Amino acid sequence: MVKITVGIEGMACGMCEAHVNEAVRNAFQVKKVTSSHAKKQTVIIAEKTSRNRN
């Protein structure tokens, strides 16, 4: 598992958090995503995947 913490400016409420979470889920394969407008951050939990290196 990989934990990624991203700083995000501009979230003002719980609805903003929900929109950010939805956007992350739609763009990436994640196990869990939580956002906090108070902390100005989003925390993403994802499976660690190996990449093919050619």
All heavy atoms as atom14 arrays in JSON, in Angstrom:
{
  "sequence": "MVKITVGIEGMACGMCEAHVNEAVRNAFQVKKVTSSHAKKQTVIIAEKTSRNRN",
  "atom14_mask": [
    [1, 1, 1, 1, 1, 1, 1, 1, 0, 0, 0, 0, 0, 0],
    [1, 1, 1, 1, 1, 1, 1, 0, 0, 0, 0, 0, 0, 0],
    [1, 1, 1, 1, 1, 1, 1, 1, 1, 0, 0, 0, 0, 0],
    [1, 1, 1, 1, 1, 1, 1, 1, 0, 0, 0, 0, 0, 0],
    [1, 1, 1, 1, 1, 1, 1, 0, 0, 0, 0, 0, 0, 0],
    [1, 1, 1, 1, 1, 1, 1, 0, 0, 0, 0, 0, 0, 0],
    [1, 1, 1, 1, 0, 0, 0, 0, 0, 0, 0, 0, 0, 0],
    [1, 1, 1, 1, 1, 1, 1, 1, 0, 0, 0, 0, 0, 0],
    [1, 1, 1, 1, 1, 1, 1, 1, 1, 0, 0, 0, 0, 0],
    [1, 1, 1, 1, 0, 0, 0, 0, 0, 0, 0, 0, 0, 0],
    [1, 1, 1, 1, 1, 1, 1, 1, 0, 0, 0, 0, 0, 0],
    [1, 1, 1, 1, 1, 0, 0, 0, 0, 0, 0, 0, 0, 0],
    [1, 1, 1, 1, 1, 1, 0, 0, 0, 0, 0, 0, 0, 0],
    [1, 1, 1, 1, 0, 0, 0, 0, 0, 0, 0, 0, 0, 0],
    [1, 1, 1, 1, 1, 1, 1, 1, 0, 0, 0, 0, 0, 0],
    [1, 1, 1, 1, 1, 1, 0, 0, 0, 0, 0, 0, 0, 0],
    [1, 1, 1, 1, 1, 1, 1, 1, 1, 0, 0, 0, 0, 0],
    [1, 1, 1, 1, 1, 0, 0, 0, 0, 0, 0, 0, 0, 0],
    [1, 1, 1, 1, 1, 1, 1, 1, 1, 1, 0, 0, 0, 0],
    [1, 1, 1, 1, 1, 1, 1, 0, 0, 0, 0, 0, 0, 0],
    [1, 1, 1, 1, 1, 1, 1, 1, 0, 0, 0, 0, 0, 0],
    [1, 1, 1, 1, 1, 1, 1, 1, 1, 0, 0, 0, 0, 0],
    [1, 1, 1, 1, 1, 0, 0, 0, 0, 0, 0, 0, 0, 0],
    [1, 1, 1, 1, 1, 1, 1, 0, 0, 0, 0, 0, 0, 0],
    [1, 1, 1, 1, 1, 1, 1, 1, 1, 1, 1, 0, 0, 0],
    [1, 1, 1, 1, 1, 1, 1, 1, 0, 0, 0, 0, 0, 0],
    [1, 1, 1, 1, 1, 0, 0, 0, 0, 0, 0, 0, 0, 0],
    [1, 1, 1, 1, 1, 1, 1, 1, 1, 1, 1, 0, 0, 0],
    [1, 1, 1, 1, 1, 1, 1, 1, 1, 0, 0, 0, 0, 0],
    [1, 1, 1, 1, 1, 1, 1, 0, 0, 0, 0, 0, 0, 0],
    [1, 1, 1, 1, 1, 1, 1, 1, 1, 0, 0, 0, 0, 0],
    [1, 1, 1, 1, 1, 1, 1, 1, 1, 0, 0, 0, 0, 0],
    [1, 1, 1, 1, 1, 1, 1, 0, 0, 0, 0, 0, 0, 0],
    [1, 1, 1, 1, 1, 1, 1, 0, 0, 0, 0, 0, 0, 0],
    [1, 1, 1, 1, 1, 1, 0, 0, 0, 0, 0, 0, 0, 0],
    [1, 1, 1, 1, 1, 1, 0, 0, 0, 0, 0, 0, 0, 0],
    [1, 1, 1, 1, 1, 1, 1, 1, 1, 1, 0, 0, 0, 0],
    [1, 1, 1, 1, 1, 0, 0, 0, 0, 0, 0, 0, 0, 0],
    [1, 1, 1, 1, 1, 1, 1, 1, 1, 0, 0, 0, 0, 0],
    [1, 1, 1, 1, 1, 1, 1, 1, 1, 0, 0, 0, 0, 0],
    [1, 1, 1, 1, 1, 1, 1, 1, 1, 0, 0, 0, 0, 0],
    [1, 1, 1, 1, 1, 1, 1, 0, 0, 0, 0, 0, 0, 0],
    [1, 1, 1, 1, 1, 1, 1, 0, 0, 0, 0, 0, 0, 0],
    [1, 1, 1, 1, 1, 1, 1, 1, 0, 0, 0, 0, 0, 0],
    [1, 1, 1, 1, 1, 1, 1, 1, 0, 0, 0, 0, 0, 0],
    [1, 1, 1, 1, 1, 0, 0, 0, 0, 0, 0, 0, 0, 0],
    [1, 1, 1, 1, 1, 1, 1, 1, 1, 0, 0, 0, 0, 0],
    [1, 1, 1, 1, 1, 1, 1, 1, 1, 0, 0, 0, 0, 0],
    [1, 1, 1, 1, 1, 1, 1, 0, 0, 0, 0, 0, 0, 0],
    [1, 1, 1, 1, 1, 1, 0, 0, 0, 0, 0, 0, 0, 0],
    [1, 1, 1, 1, 1, 1, 1, 1, 1, 1, 1, 0, 0, 0],
    [1, 1, 1, 1, 1, 1, 1, 1, 0, 0, 0, 0, 0, 0],
    [1, 1, 1, 1, 1, 1, 1, 1, 1, 1, 1, 0, 0, 0],
    [1, 1, 1, 1, 1, 1, 1, 1, 0, 0, 0, 0, 0, 0]
  ],
  "atom14_positions": [
    [[0.84, -1.19, 0.0], [0.0, 0.0, 0.0], [0.88, 1.24, 0.0], [1.94, 1.25, 0.58], [-0.88, 0.04, 1.24], [-1.89, -1.07, 1.33], [-3.17, -0.82, 0.14], [-4.55, -1.31, 1.05], [0.0, 0.0, 0.0], [0.0, 0.0, 0.0], [0.0, 0.0, 0.0], [0.0, 0.0, 0.0], [0.0, 0.0, 0.0], [0.0, 0.0, 0.0]],
    [[0.36, 2.27, -0.64], [1.04, 3.55, -0.72], [0.11, 4.61, -0.18], [-1.07, 4.64, -0.51], [1.4, 3.87, -2.19], [2.04, 5.23, -2.3], [2.31, 2.81, -2.76], [0.0, 0.0, 0.0], [0.0, 0.0, 0.0], [0.0, 0.0, 0.0], [0.0, 0.0, 0.0], [0.0, 0.0, 0.0], [0.0, 0.0, 0.0], [0.0, 0.0, 0.0]],
    [[0.65, 5.5, 0.65], [-0.12, 6.63, 1.18], [0.46, 7.9, 0.58], [1.67, 8.16, 0.69], [-0.03, 6.69, 2.7], [-0.79, 7.85, 3.31], [-0.68, 7.83, 4.82], [-1.41, 8.99, 5.45], [-1.29, 8.96, 6.91], [0.0, 0.0, 0.0], [0.0, 0.0, 0.0], [0.0, 0.0, 0.0], [0.0, 0.0, 0.0], [0.0, 0.0, 0.0]],
    [[-0.39, 8.67, -0.08], [0.02, 9.91, -0.74], [-0.78, 11.05, -0.12], [-2.01, 11.01, -0.1], [-0.24, 9.85, -2.25], [0.46, 8.64, -2.86], [0.17, 11.14, -2.92], [-0.04, 8.26, -4.22], [0.0, 0.0, 0.0], [0.0, 0.0, 0.0], [0.0, 0.0, 0.0], [0.0, 0.0, 0.0], [0.0, 0.0, 0.0], [0.0, 0.0, 0.0]],
    [[-0.1, 12.05, 0.38], [-0.75, 13.23, 0.94], [-0.48, 14.41, 0.01], [0.67, 14.72, -0.3], [-0.23, 13.54, 2.35], [-0.42, 12.38, 3.18], [-0.96, 14.72, 2.96], [0.0, 0.0, 0.0], [0.0, 0.0, 0.0], [0.0, 0.0, 0.0], [0.0, 0.0, 0.0], [0.0, 0.0, 0.0], [0.0, 0.0, 0.0], [0.0, 0.0, 0.0]],
    [[-1.56, 15.06, -0.44], [-1.46, 16.15, -1.41], [-2.06, 17.41, -0.79], [-3.18, 17.38, -0.27], [-2.25, 15.79, -2.7], [-2.13, 16.89, -3.72], [-1.79, 14.47, -3.26], [0.0, 0.0, 0.0], [0.0, 0.0, 0.0], [0.0, 0.0, 0.0], [0.0, 0.0, 0.0], [0.0, 0.0, 0.0], [0.0, 0.0, 0.0], [0.0, 0.0, 0.0]],
    [[-1.33, 18.5, -0.84], [-1.85, 19.78, -0.39], [-2.77, 20.36, -1.45], [-2.42, 20.36, -2.63], [0.0, 0.0, 0.0], [0.0, 0.0, 0.0], [0.0, 0.0, 0.0], [0.0, 0.0, 0.0], [0.0, 0.0, 0.0], [0.0, 0.0, 0.0], [0.0, 0.0, 0.0], [0.0, 0.0, 0.0], [0.0, 0.0, 0.0], [0.0, 0.0, 0.0]],
    [[-3.94, 20.84, -1.02], [-4.91, 21.4, -1.97], [-5.44, 22.72, -1.41], [-5.97, 22.78, -0.31], [-6.08, 20.43, -2.21], [-5.56, 19.14, -2.81], [-7.14, 21.08, -3.1], [-6.62, 18.14, -3.16], [0.0, 0.0, 0.0], [0.0, 0.0, 0.0], [0.0, 0.0, 0.0], [0.0, 0.0, 0.0], [0.0, 0.0, 0.0], [0.0, 0.0, 0.0]],
    [[-5.29, 23.77, -2.18], [-5.83, 25.09, -1.83], [-7.21, 25.25, -2.46], [-7.47, 24.71, -3.53], [-4.91, 26.19, -2.34], [-3.54, 26.21, -1.7], [-3.56, 26.71, -0.26], [-4.43, 27.53, 0.08], [-2.7, 26.26, 0.51], [0.0, 0.0, 0.0], [0.0, 0.0, 0.0], [0.0, 0.0, 0.0], [0.0, 0.0, 0.0], [0.0, 0.0, 0.0]],
    [[-8.09, 25.97, -1.81], [-9.36, 26.34, -2.42], [-10.58, 25.57, -1.94], [-11.69, 25.94, -2.28], [0.0, 0.0, 0.0], [0.0, 0.0, 0.0], [0.0, 0.0, 0.0], [0.0, 0.0, 0.0], [0.0, 0.0, 0.0], [0.0, 0.0, 0.0], [0.0, 0.0, 0.0], [0.0, 0.0, 0.0], [0.0, 0.0, 0.0], [0.0, 0.0, 0.0]],
    [[-10.39, 24.49, -1.18], [-11.56, 23.79, -0.64], [-12.14, 24.63, 0.5], [-11.4, 25.08, 1.38], [-11.18, 22.41, -0.1], [-10.84, 21.41, -1.15], [-10.65, 19.71, -0.52], [-9.17, 19.86, 0.47], [0.0, 0.0, 0.0], [0.0, 0.0, 0.0], [0.0, 0.0, 0.0], [0.0, 0.0, 0.0], [0.0, 0.0, 0.0], [0.0, 0.0, 0.0]],
    [[-13.45, 24.83, 0.48], [-14.08, 25.69, 1.48], [-15.09, 24.96, 2.35], [-15.5, 25.5, 3.38], [-14.75, 26.87, 0.79], [0.0, 0.0, 0.0], [0.0, 0.0, 0.0], [0.0, 0.0, 0.0], [0.0, 0.0, 0.0], [0.0, 0.0, 0.0], [0.0, 0.0, 0.0], [0.0, 0.0, 0.0], [0.0, 0.0, 0.0], [0.0, 0.0, 0.0]],
    [[-15.51, 23.75, 1.95], [-16.57, 23.08, 2.69], [-16.55, 21.57, 2.41], [-15.74, 21.08, 1.64], [-17.92, 23.66, 2.29], [-18.32, 23.38, 0.54], [0.0, 0.0, 0.0], [0.0, 0.0, 0.0], [0.0, 0.0, 0.0], [0.0, 0.0, 0.0], [0.0, 0.0, 0.0], [0.0, 0.0, 0.0], [0.0, 0.0, 0.0], [0.0, 0.0, 0.0]],
    [[-17.46, 20.87, 3.04], [-17.58, 19.44, 2.85], [-17.93, 19.05, 1.42], [-17.51, 18.0, 0.94], [0.0, 0.0, 0.0], [0.0, 0.0, 0.0], [0.0, 0.0, 0.0], [0.0, 0.0, 0.0], [0.0, 0.0, 0.0], [0.0, 0.0, 0.0], [0.0, 0.0, 0.0], [0.0, 0.0, 0.0], [0.0, 0.0, 0.0], [0.0, 0.0, 0.0]],
    [[-18.69, 19.88, 0.73], [-19.03, 19.57, -0.65], [-17.78, 19.65, -1.53], [-17.6, 18.83, -2.44], [-20.11, 20.53, -1.18], [-20.62, 20.15, -2.55], [-21.27, 18.46, -2.69], [-22.81, 18.62, -1.84], [0.0, 0.0, 0.0], [0.0, 0.0, 0.0], [0.0, 0.0, 0.0], [0.0, 0.0, 0.0], [0.0, 0.0, 0.0], [0.0, 0.0, 0.0]],
    [[-16.9, 20.6, -1.26], [-15.63, 20.68, -1.99], [-14.83, 19.4, -1.77], [-14.25, 18.86, -2.71], [-14.81, 21.87, -1.51], [-15.53, 23.48, -1.83], [0.0, 0.0, 0.0], [0.0, 0.0, 0.0], [0.0, 0.0, 0.0], [0.0, 0.0, 0.0], [0.0, 0.0, 0.0], [0.0, 0.0, 0.0], [0.0, 0.0, 0.0], [0.0, 0.0, 0.0]],
    [[-14.8, 18.92, -0.54], [-14.09, 17.68, -0.23], [-14.65, 16.52, -1.04], [-13.91, 15.73, -1.62], [-14.21, 17.35, 1.26], [-13.55, 18.36, 2.16], [-13.91, 18.18, 3.63], [-14.74, 17.31, 3.96], [-13.36, 18.92, 4.45], [0.0, 0.0, 0.0], [0.0, 0.0, 0.0], [0.0, 0.0, 0.0], [0.0, 0.0, 0.0], [0.0, 0.0, 0.0]],
    [[-15.97, 16.44, -1.12], [-16.63, 15.37, -1.87], [-16.28, 15.44, -3.36], [-16.04, 14.41, -3.99], [-18.15, 15.45, -1.68], [0.0, 0.0, 0.0], [0.0, 0.0, 0.0], [0.0, 0.0, 0.0], [0.0, 0.0, 0.0], [0.0, 0.0, 0.0], [0.0, 0.0, 0.0], [0.0, 0.0, 0.0], [0.0, 0.0, 0.0], [0.0, 0.0, 0.0]],
    [[-16.23, 16.65, -3.92], [-15.89, 16.81, -5.33], [-14.45, 16.39, -5.61], [-14.17, 15.74, -6.61], [-16.11, 18.25, -5.79], [-17.55, 18.61, -5.96], [-18.37, 18.04, -6.89], [-18.31, 19.51, -5.29], [-19.59, 18.56, -6.8], [-19.58, 19.45, -5.83], [0.0, 0.0, 0.0], [0.0, 0.0, 0.0], [0.0, 0.0, 0.0], [0.0, 0.0, 0.0]],
    [[-13.53, 16.76, -4.72], [-12.13, 16.37, -4.88], [-12.01, 14.85, -4.79], [-11.34, 14.21, -5.61], [-11.23, 17.06, -3.83], [-9.83, 16.46, -3.83], [-11.17, 18.56, -4.1], [0.0, 0.0, 0.0], [0.0, 0.0, 0.0], [0.0, 0.0, 0.0], [0.0, 0.0, 0.0], [0.0, 0.0, 0.0], [0.0, 0.0, 0.0], [0.0, 0.0, 0.0]],
    [[-12.67, 14.25, -3.79], [-12.63, 12.79, -3.63], [-13.15, 12.09, -4.89], [-12.56, 11.12, -5.36], [-13.44, 12.35, -2.41], [-12.81, 12.8, -1.12], [-11.66, 13.19, -1.06], [-13.6, 12.75, -0.06], [0.0, 0.0, 0.0], [0.0, 0.0, 0.0], [0.0, 0.0, 0.0], [0.0, 0.0, 0.0], [0.0, 0.0, 0.0], [0.0, 0.0, 0.0]],
    [[-14.25, 12.58, -5.42], [-14.84, 11.98, -6.62], [-13.9, 12.11, -7.82], [-13.73, 11.17, -8.59], [-16.19, 12.65, -6.94], [-16.87, 12.07, -8.15], [-18.2, 12.75, -8.46], [-18.57, 13.73, -7.78], [-18.87, 12.28, -9.41], [0.0, 0.0, 0.0], [0.0, 0.0, 0.0], [0.0, 0.0, 0.0], [0.0, 0.0, 0.0], [0.0, 0.0, 0.0]],
    [[-13.27, 13.26, -7.96], [-12.34, 13.47, -9.07], [-11.14, 12.52, -8.98], [-10.72, 11.95, -9.98], [-11.87, 14.92, -9.08], [0.0, 0.0, 0.0], [0.0, 0.0, 0.0], [0.0, 0.0, 0.0], [0.0, 0.0, 0.0], [0.0, 0.0, 0.0], [0.0, 0.0, 0.0], [0.0, 0.0, 0.0], [0.0, 0.0, 0.0], [0.0, 0.0, 0.0]],
    [[-10.63, 12.33, -7.78], [-9.5, 11.41, -7.59], [-9.93, 9.98, -7.91], [-9.23, 9.25, -8.61], [-8.93, 11.51, -6.15], [-7.93, 10.41, -5.87], [-8.29, 12.88, -5.92], [0.0, 0.0, 0.0], [0.0, 0.0, 0.0], [0.0, 0.0, 0.0], [0.0, 0.0, 0.0], [0.0, 0.0, 0.0], [0.0, 0.0, 0.0], [0.0, 0.0, 0.0]],
    [[-11.09, 9.57, -7.4], [-11.58, 8.21, -7.67], [-11.8, 7.97, -9.16], [-11.57, 6.88, -9.66], [-12.89, 7.96, -6.91], [-12.7, 7.72, -5.45], [-14.01, 7.29, -4.79], [-13.89, 7.39, -3.35], [-14.39, 8.37, -2.61], [-15.11, 9.34, -3.17], [-14.21, 8.39, -1.3], [0.0, 0.0, 0.0], [0.0, 0.0, 0.0], [0.0, 0.0, 0.0]],
    [[-12.28, 8.98, -9.88], [-12.52, 8.84, -11.32], [-11.23, 8.8, -12.13], [-11.19, 8.22, -13.21], [-13.42, 9.97, -11.83], [-14.86, 9.81, -11.35], [-15.3, 8.72, -11.04], [-15.58, 10.92, -11.29], [0.0, 0.0, 0.0], [0.0, 0.0, 0.0], [0.0, 0.0, 0.0], [0.0, 0.0, 0.0], [0.0, 0.0, 0.0], [0.0, 0.0, 0.0]],
    [[-10.19, 9.45, -11.63], [-8.94, 9.54, -12.39], [-7.94, 8.44, -12.07], [-7.12, 8.1, -12.91], [-8.29, 10.9, -12.12], [0.0, 0.0, 0.0], [0.0, 0.0, 0.0], [0.0, 0.0, 0.0], [0.0, 0.0, 0.0], [0.0, 0.0, 0.0], [0.0, 0.0, 0.0], [0.0, 0.0, 0.0], [0.0, 0.0, 0.0], [0.0, 0.0, 0.0]],
    [[-8.02, 7.87, -10.86], [-7.03, 6.9, -10.42], [-7.7, 5.72, -9.74], [-8.79, 5.84, -9.2], [-6.05, 7.55, -9.42], [-5.38, 8.78, -9.96], [-5.82, 10.04, -9.6], [-4.31, 8.67, -10.83], [-5.2, 11.18, -10.1], [-3.69, 9.8, -11.33], [-4.14, 11.06, -10.96], [0.0, 0.0, 0.0], [0.0, 0.0, 0.0], [0.0, 0.0, 0.0]],
    [[-6.98, 4.6, -9.74], [-7.46, 3.43, -9.04], [-6.96, 3.51, -7.6], [-5.75, 3.38, -7.35], [-6.91, 2.17, -9.73], [-7.76, 0.97, -9.57], [-7.27, -0.16, -10.45], [-6.1, -0.22, -10.82], [-8.16, -1.05, -10.79], [0.0, 0.0, 0.0], [0.0, 0.0, 0.0], [0.0, 0.0, 0.0], [0.0, 0.0, 0.0], [0.0, 0.0, 0.0]],
    [[-7.86, 3.78, -6.66], [-7.47, 3.98, -5.27], [-8.28, 3.06, -4.35], [-9.39, 2.65, -4.69], [-7.65, 5.45, -4.83], [-6.78, 6.37, -5.64], [-9.09, 5.89, -4.9], [0.0, 0.0, 0.0], [0.0, 0.0, 0.0], [0.0, 0.0, 0.0], [0.0, 0.0, 0.0], [0.0, 0.0, 0.0], [0.0, 0.0, 0.0], [0.0, 0.0, 0.0]],
    [[-7.7, 2.76, -3.2], [-8.42, 2.01, -2.18], [-9.3, 2.95, -1.36], [-10.43, 2.63, -1.02], [-7.44, 1.3, -1.23], [-6.77, 0.1, -1.81], [-7.73, -1.05, -1.8], [-7.03, -2.33, -2.14], [-7.94, -3.45, -2.22], [0.0, 0.0, 0.0], [0.0, 0.0, 0.0], [0.0, 0.0, 0.0], [0.0, 0.0, 0.0], [0.0, 0.0, 0.0]],
    [[-8.73, 4.12, -1.01], [-9.44, 5.07, -0.16], [-8.91, 6.47, -0.45], [-7.74, 6.65, -0.72], [-9.18, 4.71, 1.31], [-9.88, 5.58, 2.32], [-9.6, 5.11, 3.73], [-10.27, 6.01, 4.74], [-9.97, 5.6, 6.11], [0.0, 0.0, 0.0], [0.0, 0.0, 0.0], [0.0, 0.0, 0.0], [0.0, 0.0, 0.0], [0.0, 0.0, 0.0]],
    [[-9.8, 7.44, -0.38], [-9.4, 8.84, -0.52], [-10.23, 9.67, 0.45], [-11.44, 9.5, 0.57], [-9.55, 9.35, -1.98], [-10.95, 9.23, -2.49], [-9.05, 10.78, -2.09], [0.0, 0.0, 0.0], [0.0, 0.0, 0.0], [0.0, 0.0, 0.0], [0.0, 0.0, 0.0], [0.0, 0.0, 0.0], [0.0, 0.0, 0.0], [0.0, 0.0, 0.0]],
    [[-9.56, 10.54, 1.19], [-10.24, 11.45, 2.11], [-9.64, 12.84, 1.96], [-8.44, 12.99, 1.79], [-10.11, 11.0, 3.58], [-8.72, 10.88, 3.9], [-10.8, 9.69, 3.83], [0.0, 0.0, 0.0], [0.0, 0.0, 0.0], [0.0, 0.0, 0.0], [0.0, 0.0, 0.0], [0.0, 0.0, 0.0], [0.0, 0.0, 0.0], [0.0, 0.0, 0.0]],
    [[-10.51, 13.83, 2.01], [-10.07, 15.22, 1.89], [-10.53, 16.01, 3.1], [-11.55, 15.69, 3.71], [-10.65, 15.86, 0.62], [-10.16, 15.21, -0.52], [0.0, 0.0, 0.0], [0.0, 0.0, 0.0], [0.0, 0.0, 0.0], [0.0, 0.0, 0.0], [0.0, 0.0, 0.0], [0.0, 0.0, 0.0], [0.0, 0.0, 0.0], [0.0, 0.0, 0.0]],
    [[-9.76, 17.04, 3.44], [-10.11, 17.92, 4.55], [-9.86, 19.36, 4.13], [-8.73, 19.74, 3.82], [-9.25, 17.59, 5.78], [-9.41, 18.6, 6.77], [0.0, 0.0, 0.0], [0.0, 0.0, 0.0], [0.0, 0.0, 0.0], [0.0, 0.0, 0.0], [0.0, 0.0, 0.0], [0.0, 0.0, 0.0], [0.0, 0.0, 0.0], [0.0, 0.0, 0.0]],
    [[-10.95, 20.16, 4.12], [-10.77, 21.56, 3.78], [-10.06, 22.31, 4.92], [-9.32, 23.25, 4.68], [-12.1, 22.23, 3.41], [-13.05, 22.43, 4.54], [-13.87, 21.42, 5.0], [-13.32, 23.51, 5.3], [-14.6, 21.88, 6.0], [-14.29, 23.14, 6.2], [0.0, 0.0, 0.0], [0.0, 0.0, 0.0], [0.0, 0.0, 0.0], [0.0, 0.0, 0.0]],
    [[-10.26, 21.85, 6.14], [-9.6, 22.49, 7.29], [-8.08, 22.28, 7.26], [-7.32, 23.21, 7.55], [-10.17, 21.94, 8.59], [0.0, 0.0, 0.0], [0.0, 0.0, 0.0], [0.0, 0.0, 0.0], [0.0, 0.0, 0.0], [0.0, 0.0, 0.0], [0.0, 0.0, 0.0], [0.0, 0.0, 0.0], [0.0, 0.0, 0.0], [0.0, 0.0, 0.0]],
    [[-7.65, 21.09, 6.86], [-6.22, 20.79, 6.78], [-5.62, 21.15, 5.43], [-4.4, 21.1, 5.26], [-5.99, 19.29, 7.04], [-6.31, 18.86, 8.45], [-6.03, 17.37, 8.6], [-6.39, 16.87, 9.98], [-6.15, 15.42, 10.11], [0.0, 0.0, 0.0], [0.0, 0.0, 0.0], [0.0, 0.0, 0.0], [0.0, 0.0, 0.0], [0.0, 0.0, 0.0]],
    [[-6.49, 21.48, 4.47], [-6.07, 21.8, 3.1], [-5.27, 20.66, 2.49], [-4.21, 20.86, 1.9], [-5.26, 23.1, 3.06], [-6.02, 24.31, 3.53], [-5.19, 25.54, 3.43], [-5.98, 26.73, 3.94], [-5.2, 27.96, 3.92], [0.0, 0.0, 0.0], [0.0, 0.0, 0.0], [0.0, 0.0, 0.0], [0.0, 0.0, 0.0], [0.0, 0.0, 0.0]],
    [[-5.81, 19.43, 2.66], [-5.11, 18.28, 2.1], [-6.04, 17.14, 1.73], [-7.16, 17.05, 2.22], [-4.04, 17.77, 3.07], [-4.6, 17.08, 4.31], [-3.5, 16.57, 5.22], [-2.35, 17.02, 5.14], [-3.83, 15.67, 6.1], [0.0, 0.0, 0.0], [0.0, 0.0, 0.0], [0.0, 0.0, 0.0], [0.0, 0.0, 0.0], [0.0, 0.0, 0.0]],
    [[-5.54, 16.29, 0.85], [-6.21, 15.05, 0.46], [-5.23, 13.91, 0.7], [-4.06, 14.02, 0.34], [-6.62, 15.09, -1.03], [-7.6, 16.12, -1.19], [-7.21, 13.77, -1.5], [0.0, 0.0, 0.0], [0.0, 0.0, 0.0], [0.0, 0.0, 0.0], [0.0, 0.0, 0.0], [0.0, 0.0, 0.0], [0.0, 0.0, 0.0], [0.0, 0.0, 0.0]],
    [[-5.73, 12.84, 1.3], [-4.91, 11.66, 1.56], [-5.46, 10.52, 0.71], [-6.64, 10.2, 0.76], [-4.93, 11.27, 3.06], [-4.11, 10.02, 3.3], [-4.4, 12.42, 3.91], [0.0, 0.0, 0.0], [0.0, 0.0, 0.0], [0.0, 0.0, 0.0], [0.0, 0.0, 0.0], [0.0, 0.0, 0.0], [0.0, 0.0, 0.0], [0.0, 0.0, 0.0]],
    [[-4.56, 9.92, -0.07], [-4.92, 8.84, -0.99], [-4.21, 7.57, -0.55], [-3.0, 7.6, -0.33], [-4.5, 9.2, -2.43], [-5.16, 10.51, -2.86], [-4.84, 8.06, -3.39], [-4.51, 11.15, -4.07], [0.0, 0.0, 0.0], [0.0, 0.0, 0.0], [0.0, 0.0, 0.0], [0.0, 0.0, 0.0], [0.0, 0.0, 0.0], [0.0, 0.0, 0.0]],
    [[-4.96, 6.48, -0.44], [-4.39, 5.17, -0.17], [-4.59, 4.34, -1.42], [-5.72, 4.21, -1.92], [-5.08, 4.47, 1.03], [-5.06, 5.36, 2.27], [-4.46, 3.1, 1.29], [-3.71, 5.62, 2.86], [0.0, 0.0, 0.0], [0.0, 0.0, 0.0], [0.0, 0.0, 0.0], [0.0, 0.0, 0.0], [0.0, 0.0, 0.0], [0.0, 0.0, 0.0]],
    [[-3.5, 3.76, -1.93], [-3.57, 2.99, -3.17], [-2.7, 1.74, -3.05], [-1.77, 1.71, -2.25], [-3.12, 3.83, -4.35], [0.0, 0.0, 0.0], [0.0, 0.0, 0.0], [0.0, 0.0, 0.0], [0.0, 0.0, 0.0], [0.0, 0.0, 0.0], [0.0, 0.0, 0.0], [0.0, 0.0, 0.0], [0.0, 0.0, 0.0], [0.0, 0.0, 0.0]],
    [[-3.03, 0.75, -3.87], [-2.19, -0.43, -3.98], [-0.9, -0.01, -4.67], [-0.93, 0.76, -5.62], [-2.87, -1.51, -4.82], [-4.03, -2.18, -4.16], [-3.61, -3.17, -3.07], [-2.45, -3.61, -3.08], [-4.46, -3.47, -2.24], [0.0, 0.0, 0.0], [0.0, 0.0, 0.0], [0.0, 0.0, 0.0], [0.0, 0.0, 0.0], [0.0, 0.0, 0.0]],
    [[0.2, -0.53, -4.22], [1.45, -0.26, -4.92], [1.52, -1.21, -6.1], [1.41, -2.42, -5.95], [2.64, -0.48, -4.0], [3.93, -0.08, -4.62], [5.04, -0.13, -3.62], [6.32, 0.39, -4.26], [7.42, 0.44, -3.31], [0.0, 0.0, 0.0], [0.0, 0.0, 0.0], [0.0, 0.0, 0.0], [0.0, 0.0, 0.0], [0.0, 0.0, 0.0]],
    [[1.65, -0.65, -7.28], [1.7, -1.49, -8.49], [3.09, -1.39, -9.09], [3.76, -0.36, -9.01], [0.66, -1.03, -9.53], [0.94, 0.33, -9.88], [-0.74, -1.16, -9.0], [0.0, 0.0, 0.0], [0.0, 0.0, 0.0], [0.0, 0.0, 0.0], [0.0, 0.0, 0.0], [0.0, 0.0, 0.0], [0.0, 0.0, 0.0], [0.0, 0.0, 0.0]],
    [[3.52, -2.47, -9.7], [4.8, -2.45, -10.39], [4.6, -1.94, -11.8], [3.58, -2.19, -12.43], [5.42, -3.85, -10.4], [4.58, -4.73, -11.1], [0.0, 0.0, 0.0], [0.0, 0.0, 0.0], [0.0, 0.0, 0.0], [0.0, 0.0, 0.0], [0.0, 0.0, 0.0], [0.0, 0.0, 0.0], [0.0, 0.0, 0.0], [0.0, 0.0, 0.0]],
    [[5.56, -1.23, -12.31], [5.51, -0.71, -13.67], [6.5, -1.46, -14.53], [7.59, -1.8, -14.09], [5.85, 0.76, -13.67], [4.83, 1.61, -12.96], [5.18, 3.06, -13.11], [4.18, 3.87, -12.44], [4.35, 5.12, -12.12], [5.48, 5.72, -12.38], [3.39, 5.79, -11.54], [0.0, 0.0, 0.0], [0.0, 0.0, 0.0], [0.0, 0.0, 0.0]],
    [[6.1, -1.71, -15.75], [7.02, -2.34, -16.69], [8.04, -1.31, -17.14], [7.69, -0.21, -17.53], [6.28, -2.87, -17.91], [5.37, -4.02, -17.56], [5.61, -4.71, -16.58], [4.33, -4.22, -18.34], [0.0, 0.0, 0.0], [0.0, 0.0, 0.0], [0.0, 0.0, 0.0], [0.0, 0.0, 0.0], [0.0, 0.0, 0.0], [0.0, 0.0, 0.0]],
    [[9.29, -1.67, -17.06], [10.36, -0.77, -17.49], [11.06, -1.41, -18.67], [11.78, -2.37, -18.52], [11.34, -0.51, -16.35], [10.67, 0.19, -15.2], [11.61, 0.32, -14.04], [10.87, 0.64, -12.85], [11.05, 1.74, -12.16], [11.94, 2.6, -12.52], [10.34, 1.97, -11.08], [0.0, 0.0, 0.0], [0.0, 0.0, 0.0], [0.0, 0.0, 0.0]],
    [[10.83, -0.87, -19.84], [11.44, -1.41, -21.06], [12.58, -0.54, -21.51], [12.64, 0.58, -21.49], [10.4, -1.53, -22.18], [9.33, -2.54, -21.82], [9.6, -3.5, -21.11], [8.13, -2.32, -22.31], [0.0, 0.0, 0.0], [0.0, 0.0, 0.0], [0.0, 0.0, 0.0], [0.0, 0.0, 0.0], [0.0, 0.0, 0.0], [0.0, 0.0, 0.0]]
  ]
}
